Amino acid sequence: MDIMLLLGRFPFLNIDILQSRLVWSVRLRWLAITVFLLATITAQNFSDISLDFNKIWLTLIALFTLNVTYFFILKFVKQFTFAAELAFLVIHILLDLFILTILIHLIGGVENPIYLFYIFHVVLSSIVLPKWLPYIISTLVVILFGGLVTLEYLQIIPHICIVNSNVHKVFLFNGLVLSIFTITVYLTTYICVTFMRIFRNSKIEIDNMNEKLLAAEKQKDQFFQYTSHELKSPIIAVKTLIDSVVKNYSEAIESKPLTILKRASARSAQMLDIIKELIDLSHNKSLIPRVYSDKVKVIEVLINVIQNLLPIAESKNIQLDLNTDNTDYTIVGKESDFEKVFTNIIENAIRYSKDGGKVTVLSRVANDNNLQIVVEDNGIGIPKEDLEKIFDEFYRSKNAKQIVNFGTGLGLSLVKQIIDNYSGNISVESEVNKGTKIKIIFPLLN
């Protein structure tokens, strides 16, 4: 059978989930063996129940041996296929049903309500098996228990009494128990199968919608990249021409037109920044998994960024401090990614701080082997209602626009995307007119 067709019938399952359920069933079987063993020891020593304890214990030994076999197979065989895992689970269910039937016979048959344990396997098979296969398991359950009750009723095999009763010889009682048991088994199967069919159909529909969303996202990213690249060249050409005119003919141009040309140049530069950040954002949101091999010395990158931003801070009379130890922590990645993150965050802290303010950058390593970079300022702060939106594309808070009327609104979106790509985290605390504290966390190499 084609593996994709097989997987299509099990939209909720994969090899990892199946193996986890196999491990779970092994552990549950250890519990069942322990409970049965303790119960029989208790019955032998503290009750008048007369059972063939030796046969019960032999059956438990067989179950123990089987479970040990399962345990070592799961421990040492790591490369199971999906079909092999599924077949292994079905074998689990079938062998458990046969062993459970033997135990039910040895501890009272129809007299002992432990036969309700069959329901566990009915539910499990209804969850993991498709279409009509759960009904085959349910039919097997009914045949096993019905056959046991019938054989004991006809005295073909001995009935073991636990309450000195002859109910196993009463046709009406046996018929009533088997009828209720059969109805319960098939009704349980029908309910579970129906719910699983609904869940599977929902999962298939969700997967289809997700594929369409991913395709739309891919088209959007491709549009961003294409449009950005197409716009970049003509805007560079326009800015170059304007700058050339300003540089070479400024003395011949009147003050008002010259001011307009300078504004056009500034706007062109702003547009180029937007295009550059759009390209960066679309690259970082690529659906292709990123594979890094370079080891980046993060603190070294941070120091270089701060040195590059010092002239901007000094022009506003802002104190820019870095507190770190002498350790240069290493992360596998791309140096330019960390430059973008640190530049965006620290430059924003400087930009939105008042003259004479202070920006502090702190690096430290937490006990969980995560590198924390904290950037704190005493600037304008961010309104509470804007905190959840600051990582949205093109979003800028109102008070930020009042202080600086230009900006792409893409910087923090890019920062968030890069940090997510490195399985990191970014959090923001802020209060208007008191400042902002941004904490970035990156997992370090072990």
Sequence and secondary structure as in RCSB ss.txt:
>XXXX:A:sequence
MDIMLLLGRFPFLNIDILQSRLVWSVRLRWLAITVFLLATITAQNFSDISLDFNKIWLTLIALFTLNVTYFFILK
FVKQFTFAAELAFLVIHILLDLFILTILIHLIGGVENPIYLFYIFHVVLSSIVLPKWLPYIISTLVVILFGGLVT
LEYLQIIPHICIVNSNVHKVFLFNGLVLSIFTITVYLTTYICVTFMRIFRNSKIEIDNMNEKLLAAEKQKDQFFQ
YTSHELKSPIIAVKTLIDSVVKNYSEAIESKPLTILKRASARSAQMLDIIKELIDLSHNKSLIPRVYSDKVKVIE
VLINVIQNLLPIAESKNIQLDLNTDNTDYTIVGKESDFEKVFTNIIENAIRYSKDGGKVTVLSRVANDNNLQIVV
EDNGIGIPKEDLEKIFDEFYRSKNAKQIVNFGTGLGLSLVKQIIDNYSGNISVESEVNKGTKIKIIFPLLN
>XXXX:A:secstr
  HHHHHHT TT  HHHHHHHHHHHHHHHHHHHHHHHHHHHHHHHHS     HHHHHHHHHHHHHHHHHHHHHHH
H     HHHHHHHHHHHHHHHHHHHHHHHHHTTGGGSGGGGGHHHHHHHHHHHS TTHHHHHHHHHHHHHHHHHH
HHHTTSS    SSS  GGG HHHHHHHHHHHHHHHHHHHHHHHHHHHHHHHHHHHHHHHHHHHHHHHHHHHHHHH
HHHHHHHHHHHHHHHHHHHHHHHHGGGS HHHHHHHHHHHHHHHHHHHHHHHHHHHHHHT SS      EEEHHH
HHHHHHHHHHHHHHHTT EEEEE  S   EEES HHHHHHHHHHHHHHHHHTS TT EEEEEEEE TTSEEEEEE
EE SS   GGGTTTTTSTT   HHHHHH S   S HHHHHHHHHHHTT EEEEEEETTTEEEEEEEEE   
